[in-house]
Amino acid sequence: MKTVKLAAVAVAVALSGCSSLGGGGFGSDYYSLIRVKEANVGDRSLAVTPRREWNRQRHFLFDDVRWVEDWTLNGPLLDDLTFVTGLPHGRYLIRTDTRSAQQVPRFDADMTALEITAMLESAYRVRGGAIDFKTLSIQPRPFLGQSGFQFDYEHLDGDELWRKGRAVGAVINGRLYLIMLDAARSHYYDDALPDFEGIVASARLR
């Protein structure tokens, strides 16, 4: 996902002047501060409570998809937290040019966990520029009081940096709800993982 963000991030860094790592607000139009209290995300059908301050990002990969929202602690090239809040049947996870030879599948309400994770991998490869993608595990996990799944993976992007991710999700009433952490494998993933787990545990439907 990170490759397509590079130009936008470069602009954001130039505009921000200075930033504070690990939350605290980046101080530009590309970010807004998320404080340590309950926050509504995506289309506002999901609420979560972070354990520390995060930065809400303007859309980069998941552009113009109202059910998707991204947060970061240290900038999207280092860590990225994505919320998918009730993506409906038949809709794309990302904005898609139907004329393109490579396509990310539409979400289908009957998708299995394996098919959903394949859709996520496709998004990384087609739009994110991943040149290697490895599934580490797919296992059942409750989410939002429903039977869901946990997907652990890692990928190598065009910037030659390995990144690691975890997605926890469920299909509820035919809609996809998912929270996903994607971060640089060295340091940043392990640093953000406890925050991710706390946010997943706090998630509730509104």
Backbone as CSV, one residue per row, in Angstrom:
resi,resn,N_x,N_y,N_z,CA_x,CA_y,CA_z,C_x,C_y,C_z
1,MET,0.809,-1.199,0.000,0.000,0.000,0.000,0.848,1.256,0.000
2,LYS,2.064,1.140,0.516,2.831,2.338,0.782,3.366,3.001,-0.476
3,THR,3.631,2.246,-1.539,4.242,2.827,-2.727,3.395,3.938,-3.304
4,VAL,2.090,3.756,-3.399,1.236,4.772,-3.994,1.084,5.981,-3.099
5,LYS,1.560,5.898,-1.863,1.434,7.015,-0.941,2.618,7.967,-1.011
6,LEU,3.691,7.607,-1.669,4.947,8.340,-1.547,4.817,9.813,-1.903
7,ALA,4.197,10.119,-3.042,4.104,11.515,-3.464,3.285,12.325,-2.475
8,ALA,2.165,11.775,-2.041,1.309,12.502,-1.098,2.006,12.704,0.230
9,VAL,2.744,11.692,0.680,3.456,11.822,1.945,4.553,12.865,1.847
10,ALA,5.249,12.915,0.722,6.301,13.923,0.546,5.724,15.324,0.661
11,VAL,4.561,15.541,0.063,3.900,16.838,0.175,3.524,17.111,1.614
12,ALA,2.987,16.089,2.292,2.552,16.265,3.674,3.720,16.647,4.568
13,VAL,4.867,15.999,4.372,6.043,16.316,5.179,6.493,17.747,4.923
14,ALA,6.454,18.152,3.669,6.874,19.512,3.341,5.970,20.545,3.986
15,LEU,4.678,20.242,4.032,3.719,21.192,4.587,3.761,21.240,6.104
16,SER,4.114,20.109,6.711,3.964,20.022,8.162,5.035,20.800,8.911
17,GLY,6.202,20.994,8.285,7.262,21.733,8.958,7.964,20.888,9.985
18,CYS,7.258,20.498,11.024,7.826,19.606,12.020,6.712,18.710,12.518
19,SER,7.106,17.585,13.087,6.104,16.638,13.553,6.605,15.960,14.804
20,SER,5.677,15.384,15.557,6.044,14.634,16.744,5.778,13.168,16.484
21,LEU,6.760,12.327,16.752,6.609,10.905,16.497,5.741,10.271,17.567
22,GLY,5.130,9.127,17.190,4.321,8.373,18.134,3.049,9.072,18.510
23,GLY,2.425,9.784,17.582,1.197,10.503,17.877,1.498,11.958,18.177
24,GLY,0.494,12.666,18.705,0.690,14.041,19.094,0.379,15.053,18.022
25,GLY,0.049,14.598,16.821,-0.370,15.512,15.778,0.759,15.930,14.868
26,PHE,0.568,15.810,13.547,1.604,16.157,12.588,1.508,17.609,12.127
27,GLY,0.409,18.264,12.427,0.340,19.683,12.169,0.217,20.081,10.717
28,SER,-0.480,19.312,9.877,-0.706,19.715,8.502,-2.127,19.363,8.107
29,ASP,-2.519,19.827,6.912,-3.865,19.535,6.426,-4.048,18.059,6.095
30,TYR,-2.965,17.305,6.055,-3.052,15.884,5.727,-3.401,15.033,6.948
31,TYR,-3.330,15.620,8.146,-3.554,14.865,9.366,-4.421,15.665,10.336
32,SER,-5.190,14.929,11.130,-5.898,15.552,12.246,-5.711,14.665,13.467
33,LEU,-5.630,15.271,14.624,-5.280,14.568,15.852,-6.458,13.755,16.385
34,ILE,-6.179,12.499,16.728,-7.139,11.635,17.412,-6.711,11.537,18.869
35,ARG,-7.540,11.990,19.771,-7.188,12.007,21.190,-7.579,10.688,21.867
36,VAL,-7.172,10.547,23.121,-7.407,9.312,23.867,-8.830,9.336,24.425
37,LYS,-9.761,9.095,23.559,-11.169,8.971,23.914,-11.871,8.294,22.747
38,GLU,-13.109,7.884,22.951,-13.809,7.161,21.901,-13.950,8.023,20.649
39,ALA,-13.693,7.405,19.508,-13.766,8.106,18.222,-14.591,7.268,17.250
40,ASN,-15.429,7.938,16.465,-16.175,7.276,15.405,-15.320,7.268,14.141
41,VAL,-15.284,6.139,13.452,-14.394,5.997,12.306,-15.165,5.579,11.060
42,GLY,-14.509,5.801,9.904,-15.117,5.408,8.634,-16.410,6.150,8.374
43,ASP,-17.483,5.391,8.167,-18.793,6.011,7.945,-19.507,6.296,9.261
44,ARG,-18.764,6.219,10.373,-19.237,6.512,11.729,-20.125,5.404,12.292
45,SER,-20.138,4.242,11.663,-20.910,3.120,12.199,-20.098,2.299,13.197
46,LEU,-18.798,2.627,13.336,-17.908,1.917,14.248,-17.229,2.920,15.162
47,ALA,-17.153,2.585,16.447,-16.486,3.438,17.429,-15.351,2.657,18.080
48,VAL,-14.215,3.316,18.286,-13.060,2.698,18.936,-12.449,3.687,19.919
49,THR,-11.683,3.148,20.875,-11.014,3.998,21.862,-9.524,3.691,21.850
50,PRO,-8.679,4.613,21.368,-7.227,4.382,21.357,-6.619,4.575,22.741
51,ARG,-5.466,3.949,22.949,-4.762,4.066,24.223,-3.796,5.241,24.250
52,ARG,-3.479,5.775,23.074,-2.648,6.981,22.982,-3.097,7.762,21.745
53,GLU,-2.556,8.947,21.578,-2.960,9.792,20.461,-2.452,9.236,19.140
54,TRP,-3.299,9.328,18.109,-2.964,8.931,16.749,-3.212,10.127,15.832
55,ASN,-2.876,9.966,14.572,-3.123,10.984,13.558,-4.018,10.401,12.478
56,ARG,-5.177,11.011,12.283,-6.054,10.585,11.191,-5.496,11.126,9.885
57,GLN,-5.391,10.258,8.877,-4.817,10.646,7.599,-5.896,10.956,6.580
58,ARG,-5.556,11.821,5.651,-6.348,11.906,4.433,-6.139,10.617,3.662
59,HIS,-7.084,10.259,2.816,-7.012,9.000,2.089,-5.826,8.973,1.132
60,PHE,-5.135,7.833,1.096,-4.051,7.616,0.149,-4.396,6.428,-0.739
61,LEU,-4.237,5.193,-0.229,-4.586,4.028,-1.039,-6.094,3.893,-1.162
62,PHE,-6.792,3.947,-0.026,-8.233,3.741,-0.027,-8.940,5.069,-0.285
63,ASP,-8.617,5.688,-1.423,-9.131,7.019,-1.687,-10.607,6.987,-2.073
64,ASP,-11.352,7.949,-1.543,-12.750,8.161,-1.893,-13.635,6.951,-1.591
65,VAL,-13.293,6.186,-0.584,-14.135,5.088,-0.132,-14.622,5.466,1.255
66,ARG,-15.888,5.797,1.373,-16.359,6.427,2.612,-16.415,5.479,3.795
67,TRP,-16.303,4.177,3.527,-16.328,3.198,4.612,-14.943,2.926,5.176
68,VAL,-13.926,3.621,4.677,-12.540,3.336,5.064,-11.883,4.588,5.653
69,GLU,-11.111,4.389,6.717,-10.375,5.485,7.352,-9.000,4.976,7.764
70,ASP,-7.999,5.850,7.685,-6.623,5.482,8.046,-6.087,6.388,9.143
71,TRP,-5.377,5.763,10.106,-4.645,6.489,11.135,-3.169,6.106,11.052
72,THR,-2.310,6.954,11.625,-0.890,6.628,11.731,-0.310,7.223,13.005
73,LEU,0.760,6.622,13.505,1.522,7.178,14.618,2.724,7.973,14.121
74,ASN,3.464,7.394,13.181,4.744,7.949,12.755,4.803,8.286,11.272
75,GLY,3.682,8.265,10.591,3.648,8.486,9.150,3.329,7.189,8.435
76,PRO,2.568,7.255,7.343,2.045,6.045,6.696,3.091,5.141,6.074
77,LEU,4.310,5.620,5.864,5.351,4.737,5.362,5.908,3.846,6.466
78,LEU,5.656,4.211,7.725,6.179,3.448,8.850,5.102,2.651,9.574
79,ASP,3.909,3.227,9.732,2.807,2.476,10.339,1.480,3.040,9.851
80,ASP,0.535,2.149,9.683,-0.755,2.521,9.126,-1.820,1.649,9.764
81,LEU,-2.874,2.281,10.269,-4.000,1.580,10.872,-5.231,1.885,10.030
82,THR,-5.843,0.846,9.454,-6.964,1.016,8.543,-8.237,0.442,9.150
83,PHE,-9.309,1.216,9.065,-10.631,0.773,9.507,-11.532,0.615,8.283
84,VAL,-12.187,-0.525,8.172,-13.210,-0.744,7.154,-14.523,-0.933,7.901
85,THR,-15.460,-0.015,7.693,-16.636,0.056,8.558,-17.922,-0.224,7.775
86,GLY,-18.150,-1.505,7.520,-19.405,-1.893,6.891,-19.406,-1.770,5.388
87,LEU,-18.328,-2.202,4.723,-18.277,-2.173,3.262,-19.395,-3.043,2.707
88,PRO,-20.272,-2.500,1.874,-21.434,-3.268,1.405,-21.074,-4.293,0.326
89,HIS,-21.937,-5.238,0.160,-21.829,-6.223,-0.909,-21.735,-5.518,-2.268
90,GLY,-20.794,-5.984,-3.093,-20.672,-5.460,-4.443,-19.840,-4.209,-4.585
91,ARG,-19.291,-3.693,-3.482,-18.473,-2.482,-3.555,-16.993,-2.829,-3.483
92,TYR,-16.178,-1.933,-4.037,-14.734,-2.110,-4.017,-14.140,-1.545,-2.734
93,LEU,-13.096,-2.212,-2.245,-12.373,-1.717,-1.082,-11.583,-0.465,-1.413
94,ILE,-11.143,-0.345,-2.674,-10.409,0.817,-3.140,-11.067,1.339,-4.407
95,ARG,-10.817,2.596,-4.725,-11.319,3.145,-5.980,-10.656,2.409,-7.134
96,THR,-11.466,1.947,-8.069,-10.982,1.038,-9.105,-11.332,1.549,-10.493
97,ASP,-10.354,1.508,-11.385,-10.581,1.798,-12.789,-10.943,0.484,-13.475
98,THR,-12.189,0.357,-13.870,-12.656,-0.911,-14.443,-11.985,-1.229,-15.773
99,ARG,-11.283,-0.252,-16.359,-10.569,-0.496,-17.618,-9.185,-1.087,-17.397
100,SER,-8.727,-1.091,-16.153,-7.387,-1.586,-15.856,-7.317,-3.097,-16.034
101,ALA,-6.151,-3.565,-16.502,-5.966,-5.003,-16.704,-5.917,-5.751,-15.380
102,GLN,-5.421,-5.106,-14.336,-5.347,-5.725,-13.018,-6.442,-5.148,-12.133
103,GLN,-7.221,-6.020,-11.530,-8.361,-5.599,-10.744,-8.292,-6.171,-9.330
104,VAL,-8.754,-5.377,-8.369,-8.986,-5.877,-7.019,-10.447,-6.327,-6.964
105,PRO,-10.722,-7.533,-6.499,-12.109,-8.022,-6.519,-13.048,-7.138,-5.706
106,ARG,-14.309,-7.104,-6.132,-15.349,-6.492,-5.315,-15.583,-7.359,-4.078
107,PHE,-16.013,-6.722,-2.992,-16.398,-7.487,-1.816,-17.735,-8.163,-2.071
108,ASP,-17.822,-9.423,-1.677,-19.057,-10.193,-1.789,-19.456,-10.652,-0.394
109,ALA,-20.710,-10.464,-0.054,-21.176,-10.798,1.294,-21.003,-12.271,1.635
110,ASP,-20.873,-13.128,0.627,-20.700,-14.564,0.853,-19.236,-14.983,0.892
111,MET,-18.318,-14.017,0.834,-16.897,-14.363,0.869,-16.525,-15.055,2.178
112,THR,-15.655,-16.057,2.059,-15.067,-16.675,3.238,-13.897,-15.827,3.725
113,ALA,-13.384,-16.161,4.906,-12.207,-15.453,5.418,-11.041,-15.568,4.449
114,LEU,-10.869,-16.746,3.843,-9.786,-16.942,2.887,-9.947,-16.041,1.670
115,GLU,-11.168,-15.881,1.198,-11.414,-15.025,0.032,-11.222,-13.548,0.373
116,ILE,-11.577,-13.154,1.591,-11.374,-11.765,2.009,-9.884,-11.458,2.101
117,THR,-9.115,-12.388,2.659,-7.673,-12.150,2.756,-7.029,-12.117,1.369
118,ALA,-7.552,-12.904,0.429,-7.050,-12.844,-0.947,-7.355,-11.485,-1.572
119,MET,-8.510,-10.902,-1.236,-8.857,-9.571,-1.718,-7.885,-8.533,-1.151
120,LEU,-7.535,-8.671,0.125,-6.577,-7.750,0.728,-5.205,-7.883,0.073
121,GLU,-4.772,-9.110,-0.140,-3.491,-9.312,-0.822,-3.504,-8.674,-2.206
122,SER,-4.611,-8.816,-2.918,-4.734,-8.218,-4.243,-4.581,-6.705,-4.178
123,ALA,-5.164,-6.084,-3.152,-5.045,-4.630,-3.003,-3.590,-4.223,-2.816
124,TYR,-2.843,-4.988,-2.026,-1.429,-4.687,-1.819,-0.635,-4.841,-3.105
125,ARG,-0.936,-5.881,-3.867,-0.167,-6.141,-5.082,-0.540,-5.167,-6.208
126,VAL,-1.849,-4.961,-6.417,-2.309,-4.159,-7.551,-2.100,-2.674,-7.311
127,ARG,-2.502,-2.176,-6.148,-2.415,-0.743,-5.880,-1.247,-0.369,-4.997
128,GLY,-0.787,-1.286,-4.153,0.284,-0.966,-3.219,1.671,-1.232,-3.749
129,GLY,1.776,-1.982,-4.842,3.079,-2.240,-5.429,3.910,-3.279,-4.709
130,ALA,3.267,-4.156,-3.935,4.014,-5.207,-3.246,4.641,-6.148,-4.273
131,ILE,5.928,-6.419,-4.100,6.613,-7.320,-5.021,6.751,-8.720,-4.433
132,ASP,6.504,-8.860,-3.146,6.451,-10.167,-2.492,5.435,-10.063,-1.362
133,PHE,4.606,-11.081,-1.216,3.560,-11.074,-0.190,3.469,-12.474,0.395
134,LYS,3.562,-12.560,1.729,3.536,-13.856,2.403,2.410,-13.894,3.443
135,THR,1.569,-14.905,3.352,0.561,-15.152,4.380,1.214,-15.923,5.512
136,LEU,1.162,-15.380,6.729,1.740,-16.044,7.890,0.732,-16.950,8.573
137,SER,-0.519,-16.493,8.692,-1.557,-17.329,9.288,-2.927,-16.714,9.033
138,ILE,-3.924,-17.581,8.971,-5.338,-17.189,8.944,-6.038,-18.072,9.964
139,GLN,-6.706,-17.442,10.935,-7.333,-18.230,11.992,-8.626,-17.576,12.454
140,PRO,-9.546,-18.368,13.017,-10.779,-17.794,13.542,-10.499,-16.873,14.724
141,ARG,-11.278,-15.798,14.811,-11.167,-14.886,15.953,-12.463,-14.101,16.078
142,PRO,-13.045,-14.045,17.270,-14.256,-13.226,17.445,-13.960,-11.753,17.222
143,PHE,-14.932,-11.056,16.632,-14.797,-9.610,16.407,-16.183,-9.000,16.424
144,LEU,-16.356,-7.952,17.216,-17.641,-7.256,17.351,-18.762,-8.216,17.739
145,GLY,-18.403,-9.199,18.567,-19.404,-10.140,19.055,-19.820,-11.188,18.044
146,GLN,-19.098,-11.281,16.939,-19.438,-12.232,15.883,-18.241,-13.140,15.594
147,SER,-18.501,-14.210,14.876,-17.412,-15.081,14.433,-16.638,-14.368,13.325
148,GLY,-15.378,-14.169,13.538,-14.566,-13.454,12.559,-13.269,-14.180,12.281
149,PHE,-12.252,-13.428,11.890,-10.978,-14.034,11.514,-9.836,-13.084,11.836
150,GLN,-8.639,-13.676,11.944,-7.402,-12.906,12.072,-6.467,-13.327,10.951
151,PHE,-5.908,-12.342,10.269,-5.022,-12.562,9.122,-3.691,-11.901,9.414
152,ASP,-2.622,-12.701,9.487,-1.278,-12.173,9.696,-0.474,-12.371,8.419
153,TYR,0.295,-11.354,8.045,0.991,-11.379,6.761,2.212,-10.468,6.813
154,GLU,3.051,-10.559,5.792,4.134,-9.599,5.608,4.373,-9.425,4.114
155,HIS,4.941,-8.271,3.751,5.140,-7.992,2.326,6.354,-7.104,2.116
156,LEU,6.952,-7.255,0.944,8.086,-6.447,0.522,7.618,-5.525,-0.590
157,ASP,7.849,-4.222,-0.405,7.397,-3.244,-1.384,8.563,-2.741,-2.236
158,GLY,8.248,-1.887,-3.190,9.253,-1.383,-4.115,10.344,-0.560,-3.455
159,ASP,10.105,-0.066,-2.240,11.138,0.687,-1.527,12.097,-0.230,-0.776
160,GLU,11.950,-1.554,-0.981,12.823,-2.579,-0.410,12.719,-2.655,1.107
161,LEU,11.570,-2.280,1.648,11.326,-2.376,3.082,10.267,-3.452,3.339
162,TRP,10.599,-4.391,4.215,9.621,-5.403,4.608,8.646,-4.805,5.617
163,ARG,7.383,-5.071,5.405,6.341,-4.632,6.316,5.532,-5.835,6.781
164,LYS,4.960,-5.694,7.962,4.189,-6.780,8.567,2.817,-6.260,8.935
165,GLY,1.821,-7.141,8.862,0.470,-6.677,9.134,-0.385,-7.706,9.834
166,ARG,-1.447,-7.199,10.452,-2.480,-8.041,11.051,-3.835,-7.403,10.778
167,ALA,-4.770,-8.212,10.313,-6.134,-7.754,10.081,-7.084,-8.615,10.903
168,VAL,-8.027,-7.976,11.565,-9.079,-8.677,12.308,-10.411,-8.188,11.756
169,GLY,-11.266,-9.114,11.348,-12.504,-8.688,10.707,-13.614,-9.705,10.821
170,ALA,-14.780,-9.302,10.330,-15.959,-10.166,10.301,-16.954,-9.600,9.303
171,VAL,-17.761,-10.466,8.724,-18.872,-10.050,7.882,-20.128,-10.082,8.750
172,ILE,-20.758,-8.918,8.893,-21.922,-8.773,9.770,-23.060,-8.178,8.957
173,ASN,-24.154,-8.891,8.885,-25.309,-8.460,8.092,-24.915,-8.113,6.657
174,GLY,-24.023,-8.936,6.101,-23.633,-8.758,4.707,-22.631,-7.658,4.445
175,ARG,-22.070,-7.054,5.500,-21.098,-5.967,5.345,-19.783,-6.346,6.014
176,LEU,-18.685,-5.846,5.436,-17.362,-6.160,5.960,-16.919,-5.110,6.973
177,TYR,-16.595,-5.582,8.173,-15.989,-4.748,9.212,-14.595,-5.306,9.482
178,LEU,-13.599,-4.413,9.490,-12.224,-4.889,9.599,-11.339,-3.779,10.144
179,ILE,-10.379,-4.161,10.984,-9.334,-3.253,11.450,-8.005,-3.897,11.103
180,MET,-7.105,-3.124,10.491,-5.864,-3.687,9.971,-4.677,-2.801,10.324
181,LEU,-3.647,-3.408,10.887,-2.381,-2.730,11.165,-1.362,-3.167,10.130
182,ASP,-0.661,-2.218,9.538,0.409,-2.506,8.582,1.573,-1.579,8.916
183,ALA,2.742,-2.144,9.213,3.856,-1.312,9.679,5.184,-1.941,9.301
184,ALA,6.234,-1.111,9.293,7.585,-1.613,9.049,7.883,-2.735,10.029
185,ARG,8.400,-3.838,9.484,8.588,-5.050,10.291,9.581,-4.833,11.422
186,SER,10.581,-4.009,11.191,11.579,-3.727,12.220,11.085,-2.600,13.119
187,HIS,10.804,-2.900,14.359,10.425,-1.966,15.428,8.985,-1.486,15.357
188,TYR,8.558,-0.902,14.249,7.284,-0.179,14.231,6.080,-1.103,14.384
189,TYR,6.138,-2.294,13.794,5.018,-3.221,13.951,4.866,-3.639,15.414
190,ASP,5.953,-4.069,16.033,5.887,-4.505,17.429,5.483,-3.367,18.354
191,ASP,5.911,-2.155,18.033,5.558,-1.007,18.871,4.068,-0.699,18.803
192,ALA,3.471,-0.845,17.620,2.063,-0.478,17.447,1.099,-1.616,17.749
193,LEU,1.592,-2.862,17.798,0.689,-4.003,17.951,-0.146,-3.956,19.232
194,PRO,0.416,-3.609,20.408,-0.439,-3.512,21.601,-1.546,-2.464,21.451
195,ASP,-1.247,-1.354,20.784,-2.275,-0.337,20.523,-3.364,-0.910,19.619
196,PHE,-2.952,-1.610,18.585,-3.904,-2.238,17.674,-4.826,-3.186,18.430
197,GLU,-4.245,-4.045,19.260,-5.060,-5.009,19.996,-6.027,-4.310,20.943
198,GLY,-5.583,-3.226,21.570,-6.480,-2.471,22.437,-7.617,-1.837,21.664
199,ILE,-7.333,-1.318,20.480,-8.365,-0.706,19.641,-9.358,-1.761,19.168
200,VAL,-8.860,-2.931,18.750,-9.766,-4.015,18.338,-10.684,-4.406,19.496
201,ALA,-10.112,-4.544,20.689,-10.908,-4.933,21.860,-11.967,-3.887,22.194
202,SER,-11.660,-2.620,21.922,-12.591,-1.541,22.273,-13.679,-1.332,21.227
203,ALA,-13.542,-1.914,20.057,-14.437,-1.610,18.930,-15.882,-2.018,19.236
204,ARG,-16.798,-1.144,18.857,-18.218,-1.447,18.999,-19.001,-0.820,17.852
205,LEU,-20.091,-1.465,17.482,-20.968,-0.916,16.460,-21.862,0.140,17.080
206,ARG,-22.141,1.171,16.323,-22.987,2.275,16.787,-24.400,2.128,16.209
